[in-house]
Amino acid sequence: MSEPHAAARVPGPSPATAPLSTSCSRAATGPSAASSSTAHPRAAAIRPWHIGEGAHPAMVAAAARCGYDLTGHRGVQVSPDLLEWADTVLTVDQSVHGALTAQITGPATMAKVHLYLDGQDVPDPWEQPEEAFIACVTVVEAGANRHLQPATT
């Protein structure tokens, strides 16, 4: 049996939210999960914007205020290999969800794709004040708990 994986977030055009769910997902699984490598969340974008770049500085600061370190994040793009690797693919909003599912041909991969927050979009704080970034951290953090269960020892 293979270890579980999660493509934690498939964001749209904003590098502000992409790495955050990865960090929150790691935190939601707890320290025992991180040490046993039972979950491997990743973030990737459907568009080739900000590839290789770090997270938006305002998101790095907002996440740090909430206890998450995004300084090591670098943007990557969704690929067929990443979709194959993932057990679960979570999309940030309905437009991204639609764009990603339009690219998928196989039913097994399609079954992995879900909206991060059922029925609603994660608010994108891009070009918004600092408070919007903090609010986004809170929303993403709450959503992570819906998708990942703490590891048991």
NUNUDREN-408726 format. One record per atom (N, C-alpha, C): residue number from 1; residue in one letter; atom name; z, y, x. Coordinates in steps of 0.05 Angstrom, whole numbers, plus 32768, in hexadecimal, padded with zeros to 4 digits. Layout:
// residues N
+-----+----+----+------+------+------+
:   i : aa : at :    Z :    Y :    X :
+-----+----+----+------+------+------+
: NUM :  A : CA :    Z :    Y :    X :
...
+-----+----+----+------+------+------+
//
This chain:
// residues 153
+-----+----+----+------+------+------+
:   i : aa : at :    Z :    Y :    X :
+-----+----+----+------+------+------+
:   1 :  M :  N : 8000 : 7FE8 : 8011 :
:   1 :  M : CA : 8000 : 8000 : 8000 :
:   1 :  M :  C : 8000 : 8019 : 8012 :
:   2 :  S :  N : 7FEF : 802C : 800C :
:   2 :  S : CA : 7FED : 8044 : 801C :
:   2 :  S :  C : 8002 : 8058 : 8014 :
:   3 :  E :  N : 8009 : 806A : 8026 :
:   3 :  E : CA : 801C : 807F : 8020 :
:   3 :  E :  C : 800F : 8093 : 800C :
:   4 :  P :  N : 8020 : 809F : 7FFB :
:   4 :  P : CA : 8015 : 80B3 : 7FE8 :
:   4 :  P :  C : 800C : 80CC : 7FF6 :
:   5 :  H :  N : 7FF8 : 80D9 : 7FEC :
:   5 :  H : CA : 7FEE : 80F2 : 7FF6 :
:   5 :  H :  C : 7FEB : 8105 : 7FDF :
:   6 :  A :  N : 7FE9 : 811F : 7FE6 :
:   6 :  A : CA : 7FE3 : 8132 : 7FD1 :
:   6 :  A :  C : 7FD4 : 8149 : 7FDD :
:   7 :  A :  N : 7FBC : 814F : 7FD2 :
:   7 :  A : CA : 7FAF : 8168 : 7FD8 :
:   7 :  A :  C : 7FBD : 817C : 7FC7 :
:   8 :  A :  N : 7FD1 : 8189 : 7FD2 :
:   8 :  A : CA : 7FE4 : 8198 : 7FC2 :
:   8 :  A :  C : 7FD8 : 81AE : 7FB1 :
:   9 :  R :  N : 7FC3 : 81BA : 7FBA :
:   9 :  R : CA : 7FB9 : 81D1 : 7FAB :
:   9 :  R :  C : 7F9C : 81D5 : 7FB2 :
:  10 :  V :  N : 7F8B : 81DA : 7F9F :
:  10 :  V : CA : 7F70 : 81E2 : 7FA4 :
:  10 :  V :  C : 7F6D : 81FE : 7F99 :
:  11 :  P :  N : 7F71 : 8212 : 7FAA :
:  11 :  P : CA : 7F70 : 822D : 7FA1 :
:  11 :  P :  C : 7F55 : 8239 : 7F9E :
:  12 :  G :  N : 7F54 : 824F : 7F91 :
:  12 :  G : CA : 7F3B : 825E : 7F8E :
:  12 :  G :  C : 7F37 : 8270 : 7FA7 :
:  13 :  P :  N : 7F2E : 8288 : 7FA2 :
:  13 :  P : CA : 7F27 : 8299 : 7FB9 :
:  13 :  P :  C : 7F3E : 82A5 : 7FC9 :
:  14 :  S :  N : 7F56 : 82A3 : 7FBF :
:  14 :  S : CA : 7F6C : 82B1 : 7FCC :
:  14 :  S :  C : 7F7B : 82A0 : 7FE1 :
:  15 :  P :  N : 7F7E : 82AA : 7FF9 :
:  15 :  P : CA : 7F8E : 829C : 800D :
:  15 :  P :  C : 7FAC : 82A2 : 8009 :
:  16 :  A :  N : 7FB2 : 82B0 : 7FF4 :
:  16 :  A : CA : 7FCE : 82B8 : 7FEF :
:  16 :  A :  C : 7FDE : 82A0 : 7FE4 :
:  17 :  T :  N : 7FD2 : 828E : 7FD5 :
:  17 :  T : CA : 7FE2 : 8279 : 7FC8 :
:  17 :  T :  C : 7FDD : 825D : 7FD4 :
:  18 :  A :  N : 7FC7 : 8259 : 7FE2 :
:  18 :  A : CA : 7FC0 : 823F : 7FEC :
:  18 :  A :  C : 7FD6 : 822F : 7FFA :
:  19 :  P :  N : 7FE2 : 823A : 800F :
:  19 :  P : CA : 7FF5 : 822A : 801E :
:  19 :  P :  C : 8010 : 8227 : 8011 :
:  20 :  L :  N : 8016 : 8238 : 7FFE :
:  20 :  L : CA : 8030 : 8238 : 7FF2 :
:  20 :  L :  C : 8038 : 821E : 7FE5 :
:  21 :  S :  N : 8026 : 8213 : 7FD5 :
:  21 :  S : CA : 802D : 81FA : 7FC7 :
:  21 :  S :  C : 8032 : 81E4 : 7FDB :
:  22 :  T :  N : 8024 : 81E4 : 7FF1 :
:  22 :  T : CA : 8028 : 81D0 : 8006 :
:  22 :  T :  C : 8045 : 81D2 : 8010 :
:  23 :  S :  N : 804E : 81E9 : 8016 :
:  23 :  S : CA : 8069 : 81ED : 801F :
:  23 :  S :  C : 807D : 81E6 : 800A :
:  24 :  C :  N : 8079 : 81EF : 7FF1 :
:  24 :  C : CA : 808B : 81E9 : 7FDB :
:  24 :  C :  C : 808B : 81CB : 7FD5 :
:  25 :  S :  N : 8074 : 81BE : 7FD7 :
:  25 :  S : CA : 8073 : 81A2 : 7FD3 :
:  25 :  S :  C : 8083 : 8192 : 7FE7 :
:  26 :  R :  N : 8081 : 819B : 8000 :
:  26 :  R : CA : 8091 : 818E : 8015 :
:  26 :  R :  C : 80AF : 8192 : 800F :
:  27 :  A :  N : 80B7 : 81A9 : 8006 :
:  27 :  A : CA : 80D3 : 81AE : 8000 :
:  27 :  A :  C : 80DC : 819E : 7FE8 :
:  28 :  A :  N : 80CB : 819B : 7FD4 :
:  28 :  A : CA : 80D2 : 818C : 7FBC :
:  28 :  A :  C : 80D7 : 816E : 7FC1 :
:  29 :  T :  N : 80CA : 8164 : 7FD6 :
:  29 :  T : CA : 80CE : 8147 : 7FDC :
:  29 :  T :  C : 80E8 : 8143 : 7FEC :
:  30 :  G :  N : 80F4 : 8158 : 7FF6 :
:  30 :  G : CA : 810D : 8156 : 8004 :
:  30 :  G :  C : 810B : 814E : 8021 :
:  31 :  P :  N : 8120 : 8152 : 8030 :
:  31 :  P : CA : 811F : 814C : 804D :
:  31 :  P :  C : 811A : 812F : 8053 :
:  32 :  S :  N : 8124 : 811D : 8043 :
:  32 :  S : CA : 811F : 8101 : 8049 :
:  32 :  S :  C : 8102 : 80FA : 8046 :
:  33 :  A :  N : 80F4 : 8107 : 8033 :
:  33 :  A : CA : 80D7 : 8102 : 8030 :
:  33 :  A :  C : 80C8 : 810C : 8048 :
:  34 :  A :  N : 80D0 : 8124 : 8051 :
:  34 :  A : CA : 80C2 : 812F : 8068 :
:  34 :  A :  C : 80C5 : 811E : 8081 :
:  35 :  S :  N : 80DC : 8112 : 8085 :
:  35 :  S : CA : 80E1 : 8102 : 809C :
:  35 :  S :  C : 80D4 : 80E7 : 809A :
:  36 :  S :  N : 80D1 : 80DD : 8081 :
:  36 :  S : CA : 80C5 : 80C2 : 807E :
:  36 :  S :  C : 80A7 : 80C4 : 8079 :
:  37 :  S :  N : 809C : 80DC : 8077 :
:  37 :  S : CA : 807F : 80E1 : 8073 :
:  37 :  S :  C : 8075 : 80D3 : 805A :
:  38 :  T :  N : 8084 : 80D4 : 8044 :
:  38 :  T : CA : 807A : 80C8 : 802C :
:  38 :  T :  C : 8067 : 80D9 : 801C :
:  39 :  A :  N : 8068 : 80F3 : 8020 :
:  39 :  A : CA : 8055 : 8105 : 8013 :
:  39 :  A :  C : 8048 : 8117 : 8028 :
:  40 :  H :  N : 802F : 811C : 8024 :
:  40 :  H : CA : 8020 : 812C : 8038 :
:  40 :  H :  C : 8010 : 8141 : 8029 :
:  41 :  P :  N : 801C : 8156 : 801E :
:  41 :  P : CA : 800D : 816A : 800F :
:  41 :  P :  C : 7FFC : 817B : 8021 :
:  42 :  R :  N : 7FE5 : 8182 : 8017 :
:  42 :  R : CA : 7FD2 : 8193 : 8025 :
:  42 :  R :  C : 7FC6 : 81A7 : 8012 :
:  43 :  A :  N : 7FBC : 81BD : 801C :
:  43 :  A : CA : 7FAF : 81D1 : 800B :
:  43 :  A :  C : 7F93 : 81D5 : 8016 :
:  44 :  A :  N : 7F80 : 81D8 : 8003 :
:  44 :  A : CA : 7F64 : 81DC : 800A :
:  44 :  A :  C : 7F57 : 81EE : 7FF5 :
:  45 :  A :  N : 7F41 : 81FB : 7FFD :
:  45 :  A : CA : 7F33 : 820D : 7FEC :
:  45 :  A :  C : 7F18 : 8202 : 7FE4 :
:  46 :  I :  N : 7F0E : 820A : 7FCC :
:  46 :  I : CA : 7EF3 : 8200 : 7FC4 :
:  46 :  I :  C : 7EDD : 8211 : 7FD0 :
:  47 :  R :  N : 7EE4 : 8229 : 7FD8 :
:  47 :  R : CA : 7ED0 : 823C : 7FE4 :
:  47 :  R :  C : 7ED5 : 823F : 8002 :
:  48 :  P :  N : 7EC1 : 8245 : 8011 :
:  48 :  P : CA : 7EC4 : 8247 : 802E :
:  48 :  P :  C : 7ECF : 8262 : 8038 :
:  49 :  W :  N : 7EE1 : 826E : 8028 :
:  49 :  W : CA : 7EED : 8287 : 8030 :
:  49 :  W :  C : 7F07 : 8282 : 803E :
:  50 :  H :  N : 7F0D : 8291 : 8053 :
:  50 :  H : CA : 7F26 : 8290 : 8061 :
:  50 :  H :  C : 7F2B : 8276 : 806F :
:  51 :  I :  N : 7F17 : 8266 : 8074 :
:  51 :  I : CA : 7F1A : 824C : 8082 :
:  51 :  I :  C : 7F23 : 8252 : 809F :
:  52 :  G :  N : 7F37 : 8244 : 80A7 :
:  52 :  G : CA : 7F42 : 8248 : 80C2 :
:  52 :  G :  C : 7F56 : 825F : 80C5 :
:  53 :  E :  N : 7F58 : 826F : 80B0 :
:  53 :  E : CA : 7F6B : 8286 : 80B0 :
:  53 :  E :  C : 7F86 : 827E : 80A6 :
:  54 :  G :  N : 7F9A : 828E : 80AD :
:  54 :  G : CA : 7FB5 : 8289 : 80A4 :
:  54 :  G :  C : 7FB8 : 8293 : 8087 :
:  55 :  A :  N : 7FCF : 828E : 807C :
:  55 :  A : CA : 7FD5 : 8298 : 8061 :
:  55 :  A :  C : 7FD7 : 82B6 : 8061 :
:  56 :  H :  N : 7FD3 : 82C2 : 804A :
:  56 :  H : CA : 7FD4 : 82DF : 8046 :
:  56 :  H :  C : 7FF0 : 82E8 : 8050 :
:  57 :  P :  N : 7FF1 : 82FD : 8060 :
:  57 :  P : CA : 800B : 8306 : 806B :
:  57 :  P :  C : 8020 : 830C : 8056 :
:  58 :  A :  N : 8018 : 8316 : 803F :
:  58 :  A : CA : 802C : 831C : 802A :
:  58 :  A :  C : 8037 : 8302 : 801E :
:  59 :  M :  N : 8026 : 82EC : 801D :
:  59 :  M : CA : 8030 : 82D2 : 8013 :
:  59 :  M :  C : 8042 : 82C6 : 8028 :
:  60 :  V :  N : 803B : 82C8 : 8042 :
:  60 :  V : CA : 804D : 82BE : 8057 :
:  60 :  V :  C : 8068 : 82CB : 8055 :
:  61 :  A :  N : 8069 : 82E5 : 8051 :
:  61 :  A : CA : 8082 : 82F3 : 804F :
:  61 :  A :  C : 8092 : 82EB : 8036 :
:  62 :  A :  N : 8084 : 82E9 : 801F :
:  62 :  A : CA : 8092 : 82E2 : 8006 :
:  62 :  A :  C : 809C : 82C5 : 8008 :
:  63 :  A :  N : 808D : 82B4 : 8013 :
:  63 :  A : CA : 8096 : 8298 : 8016 :
:  63 :  A :  C : 80AE : 8296 : 8028 :
:  64 :  A :  N : 80AD : 82A5 : 803E :
:  64 :  A : CA : 80C4 : 82A5 : 8051 :
:  64 :  A :  C : 80DD : 82AF : 8043 :
:  65 :  R :  N : 80DB : 82C3 : 8032 :
:  65 :  R : CA : 80F2 : 82CD : 8024 :
:  65 :  R :  C : 80FE : 82B8 : 8012 :
:  66 :  C :  N : 80ED : 82A4 : 800A :
:  66 :  C : CA : 80F7 : 828F : 7FF8 :
:  66 :  C :  C : 80FC : 8275 : 8008 :
:  67 :  G :  N : 80FA : 8276 : 8023 :
:  67 :  G : CA : 8101 : 825F : 8033 :
:  67 :  G :  C : 80EA : 824D : 803C :
:  68 :  Y :  N : 80D1 : 8256 : 8039 :
:  68 :  Y : CA : 80BA : 8246 : 8040 :
:  68 :  Y :  C : 80AC : 8252 : 8058 :
:  69 :  D :  N : 80A3 : 8242 : 806B :
:  69 :  D : CA : 8095 : 824B : 8082 :
:  69 :  D :  C : 8077 : 8245 : 8080 :
:  70 :  L :  N : 8067 : 8259 : 807C :
:  70 :  L : CA : 804A : 8256 : 807A :
:  70 :  L :  C : 803B : 825E : 8093 :
:  71 :  T :  N : 8049 : 8264 : 80A8 :
:  71 :  T : CA : 803C : 826F : 80C0 :
:  71 :  T :  C : 8028 : 825C : 80CD :
:  72 :  G :  N : 802B : 8243 : 80C9 :
:  72 :  G : CA : 8019 : 822F : 80D5 :
:  72 :  G :  C : 8001 : 8228 : 80C4 :
:  73 :  H :  N : 7FFF : 8233 : 80AC :
:  73 :  H : CA : 7FE9 : 822C : 809A :
:  73 :  H :  C : 7FCF : 8237 : 80A5 :
:  74 :  R :  N : 7FBA : 8227 : 80A2 :
:  74 :  R : CA : 7F9E : 8230 : 80A7 :
:  74 :  R :  C : 7F8D : 8225 : 8091 :
:  75 :  G :  N : 7F7C : 8236 : 8086 :
:  75 :  G : CA : 7F6B : 822F : 806F :
:  75 :  G :  C : 7F57 : 8219 : 8076 :
:  76 :  V :  N : 7F54 : 8207 : 8064 :
:  76 :  V : CA : 7F3F : 81F2 : 8065 :
:  76 :  V :  C : 7F30 : 81F1 : 804B :
:  77 :  Q :  N : 7F19 : 81E5 : 804B :
:  77 :  Q : CA : 7F09 : 81E2 : 8033 :
:  77 :  Q :  C : 7F0B : 81C6 : 8028 :
:  78 :  V :  N : 7F0A : 81C3 : 800E :
:  78 :  V : CA : 7F0A : 81A8 : 8002 :
:  78 :  V :  C : 7EF1 : 819A : 800B :
:  79 :  S :  N : 7EF4 : 8180 : 8010 :
:  79 :  S : CA : 7EDE : 816F : 8019 :
:  79 :  S :  C : 7EE0 : 8155 : 800A :
:  80 :  P :  N : 7ECA : 8146 : 8009 :
:  80 :  P : CA : 7ECB : 812B : 7FFC :
:  80 :  P :  C : 7EE0 : 811A : 800A :
:  81 :  D :  N : 7EE3 : 811C : 8024 :
:  81 :  D : CA : 7EF7 : 810C : 8032 :
:  81 :  D :  C : 7F14 : 8113 : 8029 :
:  82 :  L :  N : 7F19 : 812D : 8026 :
:  82 :  L : CA : 7F34 : 8135 : 801D :
:  82 :  L :  C : 7F39 : 812C : 8000 :
:  83 :  L :  N : 7F25 : 812D : 7FEF :
:  83 :  L : CA : 7F28 : 8123 : 7FD4 :
:  83 :  L :  C : 7F2D : 8105 : 7FD3 :
:  84 :  E :  N : 7F1F : 80F7 : 7FE4 :
:  84 :  E : CA : 7F23 : 80DA : 7FE6 :
:  84 :  E :  C : 7F3F : 80D3 : 7FF0 :
:  85 :  W :  N : 7F49 : 80E2 : 8004 :
:  85 :  W : CA : 7F63 : 80DE : 800F :
:  85 :  W :  C : 7F79 : 80E3 : 7FFC :
:  86 :  A :  N : 7F77 : 80F7 : 7FEB :
:  86 :  A : CA : 7F8C : 8100 : 7FD9 :
:  86 :  A :  C : 7F91 : 80EC : 7FC2 :
:  87 :  D :  N : 7FAB : 80E9 : 7FBC :
:  87 :  D : CA : 7FB2 : 80DA : 7FA4 :
:  87 :  D :  C : 7FB2 : 80ED : 7F8C :
:  88 :  T :  N : 7FB8 : 8106 : 7F90 :
:  88 :  T : CA : 7FB9 : 811A : 7F7B :
:  88 :  T :  C : 7FAD : 8134 : 7F86 :
:  89 :  V :  N : 7F9D : 8141 : 7F75 :
:  89 :  V : CA : 7F91 : 815B : 7F7C :
:  89 :  V :  C : 7F99 : 816E : 7F66 :
:  90 :  L :  N : 7FA7 : 8183 : 7F6E :
:  90 :  L : CA : 7FB1 : 8197 : 7F5C :
:  90 :  L :  C : 7FA2 : 81B1 : 7F5F :
:  91 :  T :  N : 7F97 : 81BC : 7F4A :
:  91 :  T : CA : 7F87 : 81D4 : 7F4B :
:  91 :  T :  C : 7F98 : 81EC : 7F41 :
:  92 :  V :  N : 7F92 : 8203 : 7F4C :
:  92 :  V : CA : 7FA2 : 821B : 7F47 :
:  92 :  V :  C : 7F9D : 8228 : 7F2C :
:  93 :  D :  N : 7F84 : 8227 : 7F23 :
:  93 :  D : CA : 7F7E : 8233 : 7F0A :
:  93 :  D :  C : 7F66 : 8226 : 7EFD :
:  94 :  Q :  N : 7F61 : 822D : 7EE4 :
:  94 :  Q : CA : 7F4C : 821F : 7ED5 :
:  94 :  Q :  C : 7F30 : 8223 : 7EE0 :
:  95 :  S :  N : 7F2A : 823B : 7EEC :
:  95 :  S : CA : 7F10 : 823F : 7EF7 :
:  95 :  S :  C : 7F0C : 822D : 7F10 :
:  96 :  V :  N : 7F20 : 822B : 7F20 :
:  96 :  V : CA : 7F1E : 8219 : 7F38 :
:  96 :  V :  C : 7F1D : 81FC : 7F2F :
:  97 :  H :  N : 7F2D : 81F5 : 7F1B :
:  97 :  H : CA : 7F2C : 81DA : 7F10 :
:  97 :  H :  C : 7F10 : 81D3 : 7F07 :
:  98 :  G :  N : 7F03 : 81E5 : 7EF8 :
:  98 :  G : CA : 7EE8 : 81E0 : 7EEF :
:  98 :  G :  C : 7ED4 : 81DE : 7F05 :
:  99 :  A :  N : 7ED6 : 81F0 : 7F19 :
:  99 :  A : CA : 7EC4 : 81EF : 7F30 :
:  99 :  A :  C : 7EC7 : 81D6 : 7F40 :
: 100 :  L :  N : 7EDF : 81CD : 7F44 :
: 100 :  L : CA : 7EE4 : 81B5 : 7F53 :
: 100 :  L :  C : 7EDA : 819C : 7F44 :
: 101 :  T :  N : 7EE1 : 819A : 7F2B :
: 101 :  T : CA : 7ED9 : 8182 : 7F1C :
: 101 :  T :  C : 7EBB : 8181 : 7F18 :
: 102 :  A :  N : 7EAE : 8197 : 7F18 :
: 102 :  A : CA : 7E90 : 8197 : 7F16 :
: 102 :  A :  C : 7E83 : 818B : 7F2F :
: 103 :  Q :  N : 7E92 : 818B : 7F45 :
: 103 :  Q : CA : 7E87 : 817F : 7F5E :
: 103 :  Q :  C : 7E8D : 8161 : 7F61 :
: 104 :  I :  N : 7E9F : 8157 : 7F50 :
: 104 :  I : CA : 7EA8 : 813B : 7F53 :
: 104 :  I :  C : 7E97 : 8129 : 7F42 :
: 105 :  T :  N : 7E8E : 8113 : 7F4D :
: 105 :  T : CA : 7E7D : 8100 : 7F3F :
: 105 :  T :  C : 7E8B : 80E7 : 7F37 :
: 106 :  G :  N : 7E9F : 80DE : 7F46 :
: 106 :  G : CA : 7EAC : 80C5 : 7F41 :
: 106 :  G :  C : 7EC4 : 80C7 : 7F2E :
: 107 :  P :  N : 7EC7 : 80B4 : 7F1B :
: 107 :  P : CA : 7EDE : 80B5 : 7F09 :
: 107 :  P :  C : 7EF9 : 80B2 : 7F17 :
: 108 :  A :  N : 7EFA : 80A3 : 7F2C :
: 108 :  A : CA : 7F14 : 809F : 7F3B :
: 108 :  A :  C : 7F1D : 80BA : 7F46 :
: 109 :  T :  N : 7F0B : 80C9 : 7F52 :
: 109 :  T : CA : 7F13 : 80E3 : 7F5D :
: 109 :  T :  C : 7F19 : 80F7 : 7F46 :
: 110 :  M :  N : 7F09 : 80F6 : 7F31 :
: 110 :  M : CA : 7F0E : 8108 : 7F1B :
: 110 :  M :  C : 7F2A : 8104 : 7F0F :
: 111 :  A :  N : 7F33 : 80EB : 7F0E :
: 111 :  A : CA : 7F4D : 80E5 : 7F03 :
: 111 :  A :  C : 7F64 : 80F1 : 7F14 :
: 112 :  K :  N : 7F5F : 80F8 : 7F2C :
: 112 :  K : CA : 7F74 : 8103 : 7F3E :
: 112 :  K :  C : 7F78 : 8121 : 7F3A :
: 113 :  V :  N : 7F65 : 812E : 7F2D :
: 113 :  V : CA : 7F65 : 814B : 7F2C :
: 113 :  V :  C : 7F74 : 8155 : 7F13 :
: 114 :  H :  N : 7F88 : 8167 : 7F18 :
: 114 :  H : CA : 7F99 : 8172 : 7F03 :
: 114 :  H :  C : 7F9E : 818F : 7F08 :
: 115 :  L :  N : 7FA3 : 819E : 7EF2 :
: 115 :  L : CA : 7FAA : 81BA : 7EF5 :
: 115 :  L :  C : 7FC7 : 81BB : 7EFD :
: 116 :  Y :  N : 7FCD : 81CC : 7F11 :
: 116 :  Y : CA : 7FE8 : 81CE : 7F1C :
: 116 :  Y :  C : 7FFD : 81D3 : 7F07 :
: 117 :  L :  N : 7FF8 : 81E6 : 7EF6 :
: 117 :  L : CA : 8009 : 81ED : 7EDF :
: 117 :  L :  C : 7FFA : 81E6 : 7EC6 :
: 118 :  D :  N : 8002 : 81D2 : 7EB7 :
: 118 :  D : CA : 7FF3 : 81C9 : 7EA0 :
: 118 :  D :  C : 7FED : 81E0 : 7E8D :
: 119 :  G :  N : 7FD4 : 81E5 : 7E88 :
: 119 :  G : CA : 7FCB : 81F9 : 7E75 :
: 119 :  G :  C : 7FCD : 8216 : 7E7D :
: 120 :  Q :  N : 7FD5 : 821B : 7E96 :
: 120 :  Q : CA : 7FD6 : 8237 : 7E9E :
: 120 :  Q :  C : 7FCF : 8239 : 7EBC :
: 121 :  D :  N : 7FC6 : 8251 : 7EC4 :
: 121 :  D : CA : 7FBF : 8256 : 7EDF :
: 121 :  D :  C : 7FD8 : 8260 : 7EEF :
: 122 :  V :  N : 7FD8 : 8259 : 7F09 :
: 122 :  V : CA : 7FEC : 8265 : 7F1B :
: 122 :  V :  C : 7FE2 : 8282 : 7F20 :
: 123 :  P :  N : 7FF4 : 8295 : 7F1C :
: 123 :  P : CA : 7FEB : 82B1 : 7F20 :
: 123 :  P :  C : 7FE4 : 82B6 : 7F3E :
: 124 :  D :  N : 7FCD : 82C3 : 7F42 :
: 124 :  D : CA : 7FC4 : 82C9 : 7F5D :
: 124 :  D :  C : 7FCE : 82E5 : 7F65 :
: 125 :  P :  N : 7FDF : 82E8 : 7F79 :
: 125 :  P : CA : 7FEA : 8302 : 7F80 :
: 125 :  P :  C : 7FD7 : 8313 : 7F92 :
: 126 :  W :  N : 7FC0 : 8309 : 7F97 :
: 126 :  W : CA : 7FAD : 8317 : 7FA9 :
: 126 :  W :  C : 7FAA : 8335 : 7FA1 :
: 127 :  E :  N : 7FAE : 8347 : 7FB4 :
: 127 :  E : CA : 7FAC : 8364 : 7FB0 :
: 127 :  E :  C : 7FC1 : 836F : 7F9C :
: 128 :  Q :  N : 7FD7 : 8361 : 7F99 :
: 128 :  Q : CA : 7FEC : 8369 : 7F88 :
: 128 :  Q :  C : 8004 : 8371 : 7F99 :
: 129 :  P :  N : 8018 : 837E : 7F8E :
: 129 :  P : CA : 8030 : 8386 : 7F9D :
: 129 :  P :  C : 8041 : 836D : 7FA5 :
: 130 :  E :  N : 8053 : 8372 : 7FB7 :
: 130 :  E : CA : 8064 : 835D : 7FC2 :
: 130 :  E :  C : 8072 : 834C : 7FAC :
: 131 :  E :  N : 807A : 8358 : 7F97 :
: 131 :  E : CA : 8088 : 834A : 7F81 :
: 131 :  E :  C : 8076 : 8334 : 7F75 :
: 132 :  A :  N : 805C : 8338 : 7F75 :
: 132 :  A : CA : 804A : 8324 : 7F6A :
: 132 :  A :  C : 8049 : 830B : 7F7C :
: 133 :  F :  N : 804C : 830F : 7F96 :
: 133 :  F : CA : 804D : 82F9 : 7FA9 :
: 133 :  F :  C : 8066 : 82E9 : 7FA5 :
: 134 :  I :  N : 807D : 82F7 : 7FA2 :
: 134 :  I : CA : 8096 : 82EA : 7F9D :
: 134 :  I :  C : 8095 : 82DA : 7F83 :
: 135 :  A :  N : 808A : 82E6 : 7F6E :
: 135 :  A : CA : 8087 : 82D8 : 7F54 :
: 135 :  A :  C : 8076 : 82BF : 7F57 :
: 136 :  C :  N : 8061 : 82C1 : 7F67 :
: 136 :  C : CA : 804F : 82AA : 7F6B :
: 136 :  C :  C : 805E : 8294 : 7F79 :
: 137 :  V :  N : 806F : 829A : 7F8D :
: 137 :  V : CA : 807F : 8286 : 7F9B :
: 137 :  V :  C : 8090 : 8277 : 7F86 :
: 138 :  T :  N : 809D : 8286 : 7F74 :
: 138 :  T : CA : 80AE : 827A : 7F60 :
: 138 :  T :  C : 809F : 8267 : 7F4E :
: 139 :  V :  N : 8087 : 826F : 7F45 :
: 139 :  V : CA : 8076 : 825F : 7F34 :
: 139 :  V :  C : 806D : 8245 : 7F42 :
: 140 :  V :  N : 8064 : 8248 : 7F5B :
: 140 :  V : CA : 805A : 8231 : 7F6A :
: 140 :  V :  C : 8071 : 821E : 7F70 :
: 141 :  E :  N : 8088 : 8229 : 7F77 :
: 141 :  E : CA : 809F : 8219 : 7F7D :
: 141 :  E :  C : 80A7 : 8208 : 7F64 :
: 142 :  A :  N : 80A8 : 8214 : 7F4D :
: 142 :  A : CA : 80AF : 8206 : 7F35 :
: 142 :  A :  C : 809A : 81F0 : 7F2F :
: 143 :  G :  N : 8081 : 81F6 : 7F33 :
: 143 :  G : CA : 806C : 81E3 : 7F2F :
: 143 :  G :  C : 806D : 81CB : 7F42 :
: 144 :  A :  N : 8076 : 81CF : 7F5A :
: 144 :  A : CA : 8078 : 81B9 : 7F6E :
: 144 :  A :  C : 808B : 81A4 : 7F64 :
: 145 :  N :  N : 80A0 : 81AD : 7F57 :
: 145 :  N : CA : 80B4 : 8199 : 7F4D :
: 145 :  N :  C : 80A9 : 8188 : 7F37 :
: 146 :  R :  N : 8094 : 8191 : 7F29 :
: 146 :  R : CA : 8087 : 8181 : 7F14 :
: 146 :  R :  C : 8076 : 816B : 7F20 :
: 147 :  H :  N : 806D : 816E : 7F38 :
: 147 :  H : CA : 805A : 815B : 7F43 :
: 147 :  H :  C : 8065 : 8148 : 7F58 :
: 148 :  L :  N : 807A : 8150 : 7F65 :
: 148 :  L : CA : 8085 : 813F : 7F7A :
: 148 :  L :  C : 80A2 : 8139 : 7F74 :
: 149 :  Q :  N : 80A9 : 8120 : 7F76 :
: 149 :  Q : CA : 80C5 : 8117 : 7F72 :
: 149 :  Q :  C : 80D3 : 8115 : 7F8D :
: 150 :  P :  N : 80ED : 811C : 7F8E :
: 150 :  P : CA : 80FC : 8119 : 7FA7 :
: 150 :  P :  C : 80FC : 80FC : 7FB0 :
: 151 :  A :  N : 80FB : 80F9 : 7FCA :
: 151 :  A : CA : 80FB : 80DE : 7FD5 :
: 151 :  A :  C : 8116 : 80D1 : 7FD2 :
: 152 :  T :  N : 8117 : 80B7 : 7FCE :
: 152 :  T : CA : 8130 : 80A9 : 7FCC :
: 152 :  T :  C : 8135 : 809A : 7FE6 :
: 153 :  T :  N : 814E : 8096 : 7FEC :
: 153 :  T : CA : 8154 : 8088 : 8005 :
: 153 :  T :  C : 815D : 806C : 7FFF :
+-----+----+----+------+------+------+
//
